[in-house]
Amino acid sequence: MRPAILWGFGSLGRALATAIGVSRRFDIVAVIDTDPSLVGRTVSDLVPASRCDARVLATLDDYTDPRPVTLFHATTSDPSLVTTQILAALAKGHSVITAAEWMFHPWLRYGDAAEALDAAARAQATHVIGCGINPGFCFEALPLLLSRTVHNVAAVDILRVADVSGIGPSDFGHVGLGLNEEAFRTQVASHVIEGHMGFPESIAAVAECLDLAVDRMTDHLVPTLATRPLQLSHREVSLGQVVGITQTAIGYVADAPVLRMTLEMFLDPASYGRSPREVIDIRASRSFNLTVQPAAPPAEGAAAMMVYAAKMLPAMRSGLVSLLDLPIGESRARLRVTDTHRSPQGTEFAIGERSSAPA
């Protein structure tokens, strides 16, 4: 198993600990988190189902083993801090999978950071990739996969309804939940609240892949206010406070909307007539839609995507890698038919031992 470090041990970090344990491909050797109440404790102390005895360290420098690891990064979305943290990890020879939304397609708004990260990873022959569930799956990878079955895509409309009741306190401020409406509007206007931060990157990535000449984007947030108090594990959302957010990003070509992405984030979806699901509508030579229900849970889905990316990275060239360039599945071995039995009902194939797949 490959050694792994978790940097950040909030709700996503703990979901990663579980996902890594299930994958049996990585061995967690350390966790990094600045929370004093966590430092010194083991993963199994904090994730009851885990048997991992790796301890929480306060800084990356506290991990002194010089051997390179796969580092799962889930600390913040702040571009400056994320860039600094990832550069520090790359300098130690680690490959990094980060959940920071803008890192899914950083060339759009943060080109200088993208170039610096790419150069640093290439210098160490390592990798860095931005990956999660959104961005990462239903807004990008899945519609692009579906688009392979049609010609001349004219428009794509994507909806994701997510139950976010499991997010931690830090994400409340980042997203804008638990505020009154006036505070919410004020903080959106002052750019304190961005909601889901990765929509511009998602619009750009899909537009590039579908050859849609998007020339303008909008990204708007609409709050839903609580009609009843809601008690969460770490706080209460009172009557009239934000209990859900509908965020819609649209990409236009000459004022015509061609890409529409809507994310509904609710703390109690059922009470407000929502059910977690993902819906993709494609208008092309053949128009169709696909519904995935229930939707992938935010933390668990993101953790699974990050582990998938980590498994695929060794096959990629070093540097800054796009999730959209990763293989759909692993190709570690080939199966072969060793015997065939035919009957009036059909055919039965005996499958022999796996053989190594060609490089």
Secondary structure, DSSP 8 states (H G I E B T S, - for coil): -EEEEEE--SHHHHHHHHHHHHHTSEEEEEEE---TTTTT-BHHHHSTT-----BEESSGGG----S--EEEE-S---HHHHHHHHHHHHHTT-EEEE--GGGGSTTTT-HHHHHHHHHHHHHHT-EEEE--STTTTTTTHHHHHHGGGSSS--EEEEEEEEE-TT--HHHHHHHTTT--HHHHHHHHHTTS--SSTTHHHHHHHHHHHHT----EEEEEEEEEE-SS-EE-SS-EE-TTSEEEEEEEEEEEETTEEEEEEEEEEESSGGGGT---EEEEEEESSS-EEEEESS---HHHHHHHHHHHHHHHGGGS-SEEE-GGGS-SS--SEE--EEEEEEETTEEEEEE---EE---
